[in-house]
Amino acid sequence: MLWQKKGQLKNIIDPILVGNIKPSSLRIFGVIVEKCLKAFSIERPTMHDALYYLNYALRLQQTGMPKEPFEESTTTTITSLELQLPVVLNFPVHEDDGAPIGGDDSSDIEISEV
């Protein structure tokens, strides 16, 4: 992602495609790739968000649509395309030695042998 941070994604484009990719489309593509590679899943976009922005980059490439508000400057920074991610609670994958998962013991349902 070094090229993304330097704003030089054009330097790593396949030589066959050089000159055929619109800078605005390439910027959006670079931003979404960087977001998808975040270390923590909570910081990554949902599949819906990723698909939305990839489709947007494709439309920019195909039609040269009018600019969106976040594209007003000639250089789009990473933070200018912040995706609104939902708050997701991270639950443990396994129980911890029979410790209750749902809070205090008064609300737990006990199962008795019949």
TORDO-785162 format. One record per residue: x, y, z of N, C-alpha, C, CB in turn. Coordinates in steps of 0.001 Angstrom, whole numbers, plus 524288, in hexadecimal, padded with zeros to 5 digits. Glycine has a CB too. Layout:
! TORDO-785162
<r n_u="X" n_v="Y" n_w="Z" ca_u="X" ca_v="Y" ca_w="Z" c_u="X" c_v="Y" c_w="Z" cb_u="X" cb_v="Y" cb_w="Z"/>
...
! end
This chain:
! TORDO-785162
<r n_u="80330" n_v="7FB54" n_w="80000" ca_u="80000" ca_v="80000" ca_w="80000" c_u="8035A" c_v="804EA" c_w="80000" cb_u="7FC61" cb_v="7FFFF" cb_w="804AC"/>
<r n_u="8086F" n_v="80432" n_w="7FF86" ca_u="80C01" ca_v="808A2" ca_w="7FF48" c_u="80A9A" c_v="80C48" c_w="7FAC6" cb_u="811A5" cb_v="806BA" cb_w="7FEB7"/>
<r n_u="80965" n_v="80A0C" n_w="7F63C" ca_u="80810" ca_v="80D4A" ca_w="7F1B2" c_u="802F9" c_v="81043" c_w="7F29D" cb_u="80799" cb_v="809E5" cb_w="7ECC0"/>
<r n_u="7FF52" n_v="80DDD" n_w="7F56E" ca_u="7FA63" ca_v="8107E" ca_w="7F6B4" c_u="7FB7B" c_v="81530" c_w="7FA35" cb_u="7F683" cb_v="80CA8" cb_w="7F96A"/>
<r n_u="7FEAC" n_v="81465" n_w="7FE35" ca_u="7FFDA" ca_v="818A1" ca_w="801DB" c_u="802C2" c_v="81D17" c_w="7FF2E" cb_u="80312" cb_v="81692" cb_w="8066D"/>
<r n_u="80601" n_v="81BD1" n_w="7FB67" ca_u="808E1" ca_v="81FD7" ca_w="7F885" c_u="80586" c_v="82262" c_w="7F44C" cb_u="80DC3" cb_v="81D7E" cb_w="7F60F"/>
<r n_u="800DC" n_v="82028" n_w="7F34F" ca_u="7FD84" ca_v="82235" ca_w="7EF2C" c_u="7FF87" c_v="820E6" c_w="7E9C2" cb_u="7FCFF" cb_v="82806" cb_w="7EFB6"/>
<r n_u="80248" n_v="81C80" n_w="7E949" ca_u="804AB" ca_v="81B0B" ca_w="7E451" c_u="802FB" c_v="8159B" c_w="7E283" cb_u="80A92" cb_v="81B43" cb_w="7E4C4"/>
<r n_u="7FE02" n_v="81461" n_w="7E30C" ca_u="7FC14" ca_v="80F47" ca_w="7E14F" c_u="7FD0B" c_v="80E5D" c_w="7DB84" cb_u="7F649" cb_v="80ECB" cb_w="7E275"/>
<r n_u="7FD46" n_v="81285" n_w="7D88B" ca_u="7FE1B" ca_v="811F2" ca_w="7D2E6" c_u="8033E" c_v="80F2D" c_w="7D1B0" cb_u="7FE05" cb_v="8174A" cb_w="7D03F"/>
<r n_u="806F0" n_v="80F38" n_w="7D56D" ca_u="80C02" ca_v="80CB6" ca_w="7D492" c_u="80BCC" c_v="806C3" c_w="7D4D7" cb_u="80FDD" cb_v="80EAE" cb_w="7D885"/>
<r n_u="8078B" n_v="80495" n_w="7D6E8" ca_u="80739" ca_v="7FEE2" ca_w="7D75C" c_u="802F4" c_v="7FC88" c_w="7D3ED" cb_u="80645" cb_v="7FD5E" cb_w="7DCFD"/>
<r n_u="800D0" n_v="7FF97" n_w="7D067" ca_u="7FCD0" ca_v="7FDAC" ca_w="7CCCC" c_u="7FF5C" c_v="7FA24" c_w="7C8BD" cb_u="7F9E8" cb_v="80249" cb_w="7CA1C"/>
<r n_u="7FC91" n_v="7F624" n_w="7C737" ca_u="7FE5C" ca_v="7F2AF" ca_w="7C307" c_u="7FFA5" c_v="7F604" c_w="7BE3D" cb_u="7FA21" cb_v="7EE71" cb_w="7C1AF"/>
<r n_u="8043C" n_v="7F53D" n_w="7BBD9" ca_u="805C9" ca_v="7F86F" ca_w="7B751" c_u="801CA" c_v="7F873" c_w="7B2E1" cb_u="80AEE" cb_v="7F683" cb_w="7B53C"/>
<r n_u="7FEE4" n_v="7F446" n_w="7B251" ca_u="7FAE8" ca_v="7F405" ca_w="7AE36" c_u="7F67B" c_v="7F7E8" c_w="7AF4C" cb_u="7F8B2" cb_v="7EE6C" cb_w="7ADC6"/>
<r n_u="7F58C" n_v="7F900" n_w="7B450" ca_u="7F134" ca_v="7FC69" ca_w="7B5CF" c_u="7F2BD" c_v="80221" c_w="7B675" cb_u="7EEDA" cb_v="7FA7D" cb_w="7BACD"/>
<r n_u="7F7C5" n_v="80346" n_w="7B682" ca_u="7F991" ca_v="808AB" ca_w="7B73F" c_u="7F722" c_v="80C2E" c_w="7B315" cb_u="7FFA4" cb_v="808FE" cb_w="7B705"/>
<r n_u="7F513" n_v="8108B" n_w="7B4D0" ca_u="7F29C" ca_v="81440" ca_w="7B141" c_u="7ECD7" c_v="8133D" c_w="7B06B" cb_u="7F553" cb_v="81425" cb_w="7AC20"/>
<r n_u="7EAF2" n_v="80EBE" n_w="7B228" ca_u="7E56D" ca_v="80D69" ca_w="7B180" c_u="7E248" c_v="80DFF" c_w="7B680" cb_u="7E4EC" cb_v="807EA" cb_w="7AF89"/>
<r n_u="7E4D1" n_v="80F03" n_w="7BADB" ca_u="7E21C" ca_v="80F6C" ca_w="7BFDA" c_u="7E1BC" c_v="81523" c_w="7C16E" cb_u="7E4F2" cb_v="80C35" cb_w="7C41F"/>
<r n_u="7DCF8" n_v="816D5" n_w="7C298" ca_u="7DC21" ca_v="81C3A" ca_w="7C445" c_u="7DE26" c_v="81CE0" c_w="7C9DB" cb_u="7D63B" cb_v="81DBD" cb_w="7C3EA"/>
<r n_u="7E0E7" n_v="82129" n_w="7CAF0" ca_u="7E317" ca_v="82203" ca_w="7D030" c_u="7DF03" c_v="821D6" c_w="7D485" cb_u="7E5DA" cb_v="82732" cb_w="7D05E"/>
<r n_u="7DA63" n_v="823E5" n_w="7D393" ca_u="7D656" ca_v="823E1" ca_w="7D7A0" c_u="7D4A6" c_v="81E54" c_w="7D8F3" cb_u="7D198" cb_v="82717" cb_w="7D5DC"/>
<r n_u="7D42F" n_v="81B08" n_w="7D50E" ca_u="7D2C8" ca_v="81594" ca_w="7D5E5" c_u="7D71E" c_v="812BB" c_w="7D8D5" cb_u="7D1AC" cb_v="812DB" cb_w="7D0A9"/>
<r n_u="7DBED" n_v="813AE" n_w="7D75D" ca_u="7E063" ca_v="81131" ca_w="7D9E4" c_u="7E0CB" c_v="812CD" c_w="7DF9D" cb_u="7E570" cb_v="81290" cb_w="7D702"/>
<r n_u="7DFBC" n_v="817C3" n_w="7E0C9" ca_u="7DFE1" ca_v="819A0" ca_w="7E637" c_u="7DBEB" c_v="816C1" c_w="7E990" cb_u="7DED9" cb_v="81F84" cb_w="7E674"/>
<r n_u="7D71B" n_v="81655" n_w="7E7A8" ca_u="7D304" ca_v="813AB" ca_w="7EA9E" c_u="7D484" c_v="80DF7" c_w="7EB73" cb_u="7CDB2" cb_v="81412" cb_w="7E7C8"/>
<r n_u="7D675" n_v="80B73" n_w="7E773" ca_u="7D821" ca_v="80604" ca_w="7E7D6" c_u="7DC6A" c_v="80572" c_w="7EBFB" cb_u="7DA18" cb_v="80406" cb_w="7E27C"/>
<r n_u="7E03A" n_v="808EF" n_w="7EBF7" ca_u="7E477" ca_v="808B4" ca_w="7EFC8" c_u="7E295" c_v="80968" c_w="7F559" cb_u="7E87C" cb_v="80CCB" cb_w="7EE8F"/>
<r n_u="7DEE4" n_v="80CF7" n_w="7F619" ca_u="7DCCA" ca_v="80DF0" ca_w="7FB4F" c_u="7D9F1" c_v="80921" c_w="7FD53" cb_u="7D91A" cb_v="812AC" cb_w="7FB43"/>
<r n_u="7D6B0" n_v="806C4" n_w="7FA1F" ca_u="7D3B9" ca_v="8023B" ca_w="7FBF3" c_u="7D752" c_v="7FD97" c_w="7FCF0" cb_u="7CF7F" cb_v="800BF" cb_w="7F7F8"/>
<r n_u="7DB59" n_v="7FCF1" n_w="7F9D7" ca_u="7DF20" ca_v="7F8BB" ca_w="7FACF" c_u="7E1CD" c_v="7F996" c_w="8000E" cb_u="7E33F" cb_v="7F873" cb_w="7F65D"/>
<r n_u="7E36D" n_v="7FE5E" n_w="80115" ca_u="7E5FF" ca_v="7FF77" ca_w="80612" c_u="7E255" c_v="7FE6D" c_w="80AA2" cb_u="7E7EA" cb_v="8051F" cb_w="8063D"/>
<r n_u="7DD72" n_v="7FFFC" n_w="80A20" ca_u="7D99D" ca_v="7FF06" ca_w="80E45" c_u="7D8DB" c_v="7F92A" c_w="80F2D" cb_u="7D45A" cb_v="80198" cb_w="80CE5"/>
<r n_u="7D8AB" n_v="7F625" n_w="80AFC" ca_u="7D7DB" ca_v="7F07A" ca_w="80B73" c_u="7DC7F" c_v="7EDB8" c_w="80DF6" cb_u="7D6D0" cb_v="7EE1F" cb_w="80618"/>
<r n_u="7E10C" n_v="7F01B" n_w="80DEC" ca_u="7E5BF" ca_v="7EDB3" ca_w="81019" c_u="7E6E8" c_v="7EF67" c_w="815B4" cb_u="7EA5A" cb_v="7EEF8" cb_w="80CB2"/>
<r n_u="7E352" n_v="7F229" n_w="81830" ca_u="7E425" ca_v="7F3D2" ca_w="81D9A" c_u="7E4FF" c_v="7EF0C" c_w="82116" cb_u="7DF6F" cb_v="7F715" cb_w="81F97"/>
<r n_u="7E826" n_v="7EFAF" n_w="82525" ca_u="7E984" ca_v="7EB5C" ca_w="8289F" c_u="7E4DB" c_v="7E960" c_w="82BC8" cb_u="7EDD2" cb_v="7ED0A" cb_w="82C4D"/>
<r n_u="7E174" n_v="7ECE0" n_w="82D6B" ca_u="7DD06" ca_v="7EB62" ca_w="830AB" c_u="7D806" c_v="7EB61" c_w="82D71" cb_u="7DC7E" cb_v="7EF18" cb_w="8355E"/>
<r n_u="7D513" n_v="7E738" n_w="82DF2" ca_u="7D062" ca_v="7E696" ca_w="82AB6" c_u="7CC76" c_v="7EB00" c_w="82B78" cb_u="7CDC9" cb_v="7E16B" cb_w="82BEC"/>
<r n_u="7CC36" n_v="7ED3B" n_w="8300B" ca_u="7C883" ca_v="7F177" ca_w="8310D" c_u="7C9BB" c_v="7F640" c_w="82DB9" cb_u="7C893" cb_v="7F2EF" cb_w="836D6"/>
<r n_u="7CEA2" n_v="7F6CB" n_w="82C0E" ca_u="7D03B" ca_v="7FB40" ca_w="828DE" c_u="7CF69" c_v="7FA47" c_w="8230F" cb_u="7D5E8" cb_v="7FC89" cb_w="829E2"/>
<r n_u="7CE43" n_v="7F568" n_w="821A0" ca_u="7CD8D" ca_v="7F41D" ca_w="81C1A" c_u="7C7F2" c_v="7F540" c_w="81A6D" cb_u="7CEEA" cb_v="7EE53" cb_w="81B13"/>
<r n_u="7C728" n_v="7F68A" n_w="81581" ca_u="7C1CC" ca_v="7F77A" ca_w="813A0" c_u="7BEC8" c_v="7F25C" c_w="81341" cb_u="7C1DE" cb_v="7FA3A" cb_w="80E40"/>
<r n_u="7B9AE" n_v="7F2CD" n_w="8137A" ca_u="7B66F" ca_v="7EE34" ca_w="81294" c_u="7B6D3" c_v="7ECC3" c_w="80CD2" cb_u="7B09E" cb_v="7EF36" cb_w="81437"/>
<r n_u="7B523" n_v="7E816" n_w="80B7D" ca_u="7B524" ca_v="7E689" ca_w="805FD" c_u="7B1B3" c_v="7EA3D" c_w="802DA" cb_u="7B33C" cb_v="7E0D3" cb_w="8055A"/>
<r n_u="7AD66" n_v="7EBEA" n_w="80529" ca_u="7A9DD" ca_v="7EF8C" ca_w="80280" c_u="7ACAB" c_v="7F4AB" c_w="80145" cb_u="7A4FA" cb_v="7F09A" cb_w="805E0"/>
<r n_u="7AF79" n_v="7F6D0" n_w="8051E" ca_u="7B254" ca_v="7FBB5" ca_w="80445" c_u="7B6A1" c_v="7FB0B" c_w="80034" cb_u="7B4AC" cb_v="7FDAA" cb_w="80968"/>
<r n_u="7B989" n_v="7F6BF" n_w="80097" ca_u="7BDC2" ca_v="7F5C8" ca_w="7FCD0" c_u="7BB87" c_v="7F560" c_w="7F750" cb_u="7C0CC" cb_v="7F0BC" cb_w="7FE39"/>
<r n_u="7B751" n_v="7F27F" n_w="7F6B7" ca_u="7B4DD" ca_v="7F1E7" ca_w="7F19B" c_u="7B2D5" c_v="7F71D" c_w="7EF8F" cb_u="7B06A" cb_v="7EDF2" cb_w="7F1E4"/>
<r n_u="7B084" n_v="7FA3F" n_w="7F2FD" ca_u="7AE87" ca_v="7FF5D" ca_w="7F16B" c_u="7B2EB" c_v="802BB" c_w="7EF24" cb_u="7ABF8" cb_v="80228" cb_w="7F61C"/>
<r n_u="7B744" n_v="80316" n_w="7F1F2" ca_u="7BB8F" ca_v="80668" ca_w="7F025" c_u="7BE64" c_v="80428" c_w="7EB6E" cb_u="7BF69" cb_v="80742" cb_w="7F484"/>
<r n_u="7BEAE" n_v="7FF01" n_w="7EB07" ca_u="7C0FC" ca_v="7FCB1" ca_w="7E654" c_u="7BD83" c_v="7FDBC" c_w="7E193" cb_u="7C1CC" cb_v="7F6BF" cb_w="7E711"/>
<r n_u="7B85F" n_v="7FD59" n_w="7E246" ca_u="7B4C6" ca_v="7FEAA" ca_w="7DDFE" c_u="7B522" c_v="80471" c_w="7DC99" cb_u="7AF1E" cb_v="7FD45" cb_w="7DF7E"/>
<r n_u="7B5D0" n_v="807B8" n_w="7E08A" ca_u="7B66A" ca_v="80D4D" ca_w="7DF95" c_u="7BB60" c_v="80E55" c_w="7DC69" cb_u="7B692" cb_v="81057" cb_w="7E4CA"/>
<r n_u="7BFA9" n_v="80BBA" n_w="7DDD6" ca_u="7C48F" ca_v="80C53" ca_w="7DAE7" c_u="7C3D3" c_v="80A7F" c_w="7D545" cb_u="7C909" cb_v="80937" cb_w="7DD8D"/>
<r n_u="7C0ED" n_v="8064D" n_w="7D48C" ca_u="7BFDB" ca_v="8045B" ca_w="7CF44" c_u="7BCA7" c_v="80850" c_w="7CC2A" cb_u="7BCF7" cb_v="7FF15" cb_w="7CF80"/>
<r n_u="7B8A2" n_v="80A97" n_w="7CE9A" ca_u="7B574" ca_v="80E88" ca_w="7CBE3" c_u="7B8B6" c_v="81348" c_w="7CA75" cb_u="7B0CE" cb_v="81033" cb_w="7CF4A"/>
<r n_u="7BC30" n_v="814DC" n_w="7CDFA" ca_u="7BFB1" ca_v="81937" ca_w="7CCB7" c_u="7C2FE" c_v="817E2" c_w="7C7F6" cb_u="7C33B" cb_v="81A8C" cb_w="7D168"/>
<r n_u="7C4EC" n_v="81324" n_w="7C7D1" ca_u="7C835" ca_v="8116E" ca_w="7C37A" c_u="7C523" c_v="81153" c_w="7BE5B" cb_u="7CA7E" cb_v="80C04" cb_w="7C49E"/>
<r n_u="7C064" n_v="80F59" n_w="7BE94" ca_u="7BD53" ca_v="80E99" ca_w="7B9CE" c_u="7BAC8" c_v="81396" c_w="7B7CE" cb_u="7B930" cb_v="80A95" cb_w="7BABD"/>
<r n_u="7B912" n_v="816EB" n_w="7BB53" ca_u="7B5E1" ca_v="81B58" ca_w="7B99C" c_u="7B830" c_v="820B0" c_w="7BAC1" cb_u="7B0B1" cb_v="81B03" cb_w="7BC15"/>
<r n_u="7BBEA" n_v="820FC" n_w="7BE3B" ca_u="7BDEC" ca_v="82621" ca_w="7BFBB" c_u="7B9C2" c_v="82950" c_w="7C26E" cb_u="7BFF5" cb_v="82912" cb_w="7BAFA"/>
<r n_u="7B6C6" n_v="826C8" n_w="7C5DC" ca_u="7B284" ca_v="82950" ca_w="7C8B3" c_u="7B457" c_v="82E58" c_w="7CB4D" cb_u="7B043" cb_v="82599" cb_w="7CCCA"/>
<r n_u="7B0AD" n_v="831C5" n_w="7CC8C" ca_u="7B20E" ca_v="83675" ca_w="7CF84" c_u="7B478" c_v="834E6" c_w="7D4BB" cb_u="7AD32" cb_v="839F7" cb_w="7D064"/>
<r n_u="7B7A2" n_v="83850" n_w="7D6C4" ca_u="7BA5B" ca_v="83727" ca_w="7DBA4" c_u="7B698" c_v="83706" c_w="7E035" cb_u="7BEA2" cb_v="83B27" cb_w="7DCA5"/>
<r n_u="7B7D8" n_v="833A1" n_w="7E3EB" ca_u="7B50F" ca_v="8336A" ca_w="7E8DD" c_u="7B775" c_v="83787" c_w="7EC78" cb_u="7B556" cb_v="82DCD" cb_w="7EB5C"/>
<r n_u="7B4B9" n_v="838E5" n_w="7F0B9" ca_u="7B6C3" ca_v="83CED" ca_w="7F443" c_u="7BC3E" c_v="83BC5" c_w="7F64D" cb_u="7B31F" cb_v="83D92" cb_w="7F8D0"/>
<r n_u="7BD8B" n_v="836CA" n_w="7F727" ca_u="7C2B1" ca_v="8358B" ca_w="7F94D" c_u="7C6FC" c_v="835E0" c_w="7F53C" cb_u="7C2A5" cb_v="83028" cb_w="7FBAB"/>
<r n_u="7C5B3" n_v="8370E" n_w="7F05D" ca_u="7C993" ca_v="8377B" ca_w="7EC3A" c_u="7CA70" c_v="83D20" c_w="7EA7D" cb_u="7C7F0" cb_v="83433" cb_w="7E79C"/>
<r n_u="7C90A" n_v="840DB" n_w="7EDB8" ca_u="7C94C" ca_v="84645" ca_w="7EC13" c_u="7CEDA" c_v="84833" c_w="7EB2E" cb_u="7C6B0" cb_v="849A2" cb_w="7F00B"/>
<r n_u="7D295" n_v="84628" n_w="7EE1A" ca_u="7D7F6" ca_v="847E9" ca_w="7ED50" c_u="7DA9A" c_v="8447E" c_w="7E93A" cb_u="7DB0F" cb_v="847C9" cb_w="7F282"/>
<r n_u="7DF18" n_v="8462D" n_w="7E76E" ca_u="7E1DB" ca_v="84322" ca_w="7E371" c_u="7E474" c_v="83E5A" c_w="7E5BD" cb_u="7E5E7" cb_v="8467B" cb_w="7E0B8"/>
<r n_u="7E56B" n_v="83E61" n_w="7EACF" ca_u="7E798" ca_v="839BA" ca_w="7ED4E" c_u="7E3DD" c_v="837F5" c_w="7F18A" cb_u="7ED1F" cb_v="83ACE" cb_w="7EF9A"/>
<r n_u="7E25B" n_v="8331C" n_w="7F14F" ca_u="7DEE2" ca_v="830E0" ca_w="7F52F" c_u="7E232" c_v="82E11" c_w="7F938" cb_u="7DAD7" cb_v="82D1E" cb_w="7F2A5"/>
<r n_u="7E1BC" n_v="82FB0" n_w="7FE1C" ca_u="7E4B3" ca_v="82D14" ca_w="80233" c_u="7E1A4" c_v="82870" c_w="80435" cb_u="7E5FC" cb_v="830DC" cb_w="806AD"/>
<r n_u="7E450" n_v="82518" n_w="806F9" ca_u="7E1DF" ca_v="82069" ca_w="80915" c_u="7DD56" c_v="821DC" c_w="80CA7" cb_u="7E5E2" cb_v="81D17" cb_w="80C0B"/>
<r n_u="7DDFF" n_v="825C0" n_w="80FEB" ca_u="7D9F3" ca_v="82712" ca_w="813B2" c_u="7D543" c_v="829B2" c_w="81130" cb_u="7DC29" cb_v="82A8E" cb_w="817DC"/>
<r n_u="7D5A2" n_v="82B69" n_w="80C6C" ca_u="7D12D" ca_v="82E01" ca_w="80A03" c_u="7CD0E" c_v="82A25" c_w="8082F" cb_u="7D2F8" cb_v="8314C" cb_w="80578"/>
<r n_u="7CE49" n_v="82526" n_w="8083F" ca_u="7CA87" ca_v="8212A" ca_w="806B6" c_u="7C9B4" c_v="81D78" c_w="80B49" cb_u="7CC68" cb_v="81E25" cb_w="801C8"/>
<r n_u="7C836" n_v="81FA5" n_w="80FB5" ca_u="7C746" ca_v="81C6A" ca_w="81441" c_u="7C219" c_v="81992" c_w="81397" cb_u="7C74B" cb_v="81FB8" cb_w="8194A"/>
<r n_u="7C233" n_v="8149A" n_w="8146B" ca_u="7BD77" ca_v="81177" ca_w="8141D" c_u="7BB12" c_v="81128" c_w="81986" cb_u="7BE9E" cb_v="80BEB" cb_w="811EA"/>
<r n_u="7B611" n_v="811CE" n_w="819D5" ca_u="7B367" ca_v="81162" ca_w="81ECC" c_u="7B278" c_v="80B9F" c_w="81FEF" cb_u="7AE33" cb_v="8147F" cb_w="81EC5"/>
<r n_u="7B564" n_v="80990" n_w="8239C" ca_u="7B4FE" ca_v="8040D" ca_w="824DE" c_u="7B192" c_v="80355" c_w="829A8" cb_u="7BA6C" cb_v="801AA" cb_w="825C3"/>
<r n_u="7AE5A" n_v="7FF44" n_w="829B5" ca_u="7AB07" ca_v="7FE4E" ca_w="82E38" c_u="7AE4E" c_v="7FC78" c_w="832D9" cb_u="7A6CC" cb_v="7FA41" cb_w="82CE8"/>
<r n_u="7AC4B" n_v="7FD77" n_w="83781" ca_u="7AEE3" ca_v="7FB93" ca_w="83C34" c_u="7ADB9" c_v="7F5C5" c_w="83CAB" cb_u="7AD0D" cb_v="7FEA3" cb_w="84133"/>
<r n_u="7B1C9" n_v="7F2B0" n_w="83D25" ca_u="7B130" ca_v="7ED0A" ca_w="83D81" c_u="7B396" c_v="7EB46" c_w="84299" cb_u="7B3BD" cb_v="7EA33" cb_w="838C7"/>
<r n_u="7B09A" n_v="7E845" n_w="84598" ca_u="7B2AC" ca_v="7E629" ca_w="84A6F" c_u="7B5BD" c_v="7E141" c_w="8492E" cb_u="7AE42" cb_v="7E503" cb_w="84E69"/>
<r n_u="7BA48" n_v="7E0C3" n_w="84B83" ca_u="7BD78" ca_v="7DC1E" ca_w="84AB3" c_u="7BCAA" c_v="7D870" c_w="84F4A" cb_u="7C358" cb_v="7DD8E" cb_w="84A11"/>
<r n_u="7BA5B" n_v="7D3F6" n_w="84E3D" ca_u="7B976" ca_v="7D016" ca_w="8523B" c_u="7BDBA" c_v="7CC01" c_w="85206" cb_u="7B417" cb_v="7CD93" cb_w="8519A"/>
<r n_u="7BF00" n_v="7C999" n_w="85686" ca_u="7C30C" ca_v="7C58E" ca_w="85677" c_u="7C153" c_v="7C0EC" c_w="8532E" cb_u="7C455" cb_v="7C3C3" cb_w="85C0B"/>
<r n_u="7C525" n_v="7BE52" n_w="850E2" ca_u="7C404" ca_v="7B9DC" ca_w="84D8D" c_u="7C2AB" c_v="7B517" c_w="850CE" cb_u="7C8A4" cb_v="7B8B0" cb_w="849FF"/>
<r n_u="7C4E9" n_v="7B4A5" n_w="85567" ca_u="7C3EB" ca_v="7B021" ca_w="858C1" c_u="7C2B7" c_v="7B207" c_w="85E3C" cb_u="7C8A6" cb_v="7AC54" cb_w="858C8"/>
<r n_u="7BFF6" n_v="7AEAF" n_w="8613C" ca_u="7BEB5" ca_v="7B019" ca_w="86698" c_u="7C38D" c_v="7AF87" c_w="869F2" cb_u="7BA36" cb_v="7ACB6" cb_w="868BE"/>
<r n_u="7C3C7" n_v="7B286" n_w="86E19" ca_u="7C854" ca_v="7B2A4" ca_w="8717A" c_u="7C739" c_v="7AF90" c_w="87675" cb_u="7C9DF" cb_v="7B850" cb_w="872C6"/>
<r n_u="7C848" n_v="7AA7C" n_w="87673" ca_u="7C7A2" ca_v="7A706" ca_w="87AF8" c_u="7C24B" c_v="7A793" c_w="87D8B" cb_u="7CBDB" cb_v="7A81D" cb_w="87EF4"/>
<r n_u="7BE2C" n_v="7A7B0" n_w="87A93" ca_u="7B8E5" ca_v="7A7D4" ca_w="87CA9" c_u="7B731" c_v="7AD25" c_w="87E96" cb_u="7B86F" cb_v="7A40D" cb_w="880F5"/>
<r n_u="7BA2B" n_v="7B127" n_w="87D93" ca_u="7B8A8" ca_v="7B668" ca_w="87F37" c_u="7B3CF" c_v="7B80D" c_w="87C33" cb_u="7BD2F" cb_v="7BA5F" cb_w="87E59"/>
<r n_u="7B001" n_v="7BA8E" n_w="87EDF" ca_u="7AB47" ca_v="7BC3D" ca_w="87C16" c_u="7AC92" c_v="7C041" c_w="877E7" cb_u="7A748" cb_v="7BE82" cb_w="87FEB"/>
<r n_u="7A9D2" n_v="7BFFB" n_w="8738E" ca_u="7AACA" ca_v="7C37D" ca_w="86F30" c_u="7A72F" c_v="7C834" c_w="86F55" cb_u="7AA25" cb_v="7C09A" cb_w="86A0E"/>
<r n_u="7A297" n_v="7C7AA" n_w="871A2" ca_u="79EA5" ca_v="7CBB8" ca_w="87129" c_u="79E75" c_v="7CFD1" c_w="8755F" cb_u="799AB" cb_v="7C951" cb_w="870EA"/>
<r n_u="7A212" n_v="7D034" n_w="878EA" ca_u="7A1D8" ca_v="7D442" ca_w="87CEA" c_u="7A1C5" c_v="7D1DF" c_w="8824C" cb_u="79D13" cb_v="7D7B8" cb_w="87C26"/>
<r n_u="79E71" n_v="7D40C" n_w="885EA" ca_u="79E4F" ca_v="7D1FC" ca_w="88B3C" c_u="79B67" c_v="7CCD0" c_w="88B6E" cb_u="79BC2" cb_v="7D5E9" cb_w="88EF1"/>
<r n_u="79C42" n_v="7C9D9" n_w="88FA7" ca_u="79A1B" ca_v="7C48E" ca_w="89015" c_u="7943A" c_v="7C486" c_w="890BC" cb_u="79C94" cb_v="7C1BA" cb_w="8949A"/>
<r n_u="791D7" n_v="7C8B5" n_w="8928F" ca_u="78C3D" ca_v="7C8C1" ca_w="893A5" c_u="788F7" c_v="7C837" c_w="88EB6" cb_u="78AC7" cb_v="7CDB8" cb_w="89673"/>
<r n_u="78AFC" n_v="7C9A4" n_w="88A43" ca_u="787F5" ca_v="7C957" ca_w="88574" c_u="788F9" c_v="7C453" c_w="88264" cb_u="78927" cb_v="7CDFD" cb_w="88211"/>
<r n_u="78CA7" n_v="7C10E" n_w="8843A" ca_u="78DDC" ca_v="7BC3C" ca_w="88176" c_u="789B7" c_v="7B81B" c_w="88288" cb_u="79342" cb_v="7BA35" cb_w="88308"/>
<r n_u="788A0" n_v="7B4EE" n_w="87EB6" ca_u="784EA" ca_v="7B0A5" ca_w="87F3D" c_u="78805" c_v="7ABB8" c_w="88040" cb_u="78164" cb_v="7B012" cb_w="87A47"/>
<r n_u="78691" n_v="7A8F6" n_w="8846D" ca_u="7894C" ca_v="7A421" ca_w="885A3" c_u="7864E" c_v="79F92" c_w="88351" cb_u="789F9" cb_v="7A371" cb_w="88B98"/>
<r n_u="7892E" n_v="79BC9" n_w="88169" ca_u="786CA" ca_v="79710" ca_w="87F4C" c_u="787A0" c_v="792C2" c_w="88348" cb_u="78923" cb_v="7958E" cb_w="879D2"/>
<r n_u="7835D" n_v="79061" n_w="884FF" ca_u="783DA" ca_v="78C24" ca_w="888D0" c_u="782C9" c_v="786F6" c_w="88629" cb_u="78014" cb_v="78CF2" cb_w="88D76"/>
<r n_u="784F7" n_v="782E4" n_w="8886A" ca_u="7840D" ca_v="77DB4" ca_w="88635" c_u="77E94" c_v="77BF1" c_w="88796" cb_u="78823" cb_v="779B8" cb_w="88834"/>
<r n_u="77BF6" n_v="7794B" n_w="8840D" ca_u="7769E" ca_v="7777B" ca_w="884F7" c_u="7769C" c_v="771C8" c_w="8861B" cb_u="7731E" cb_v="778A0" cb_w="88053"/>
! end
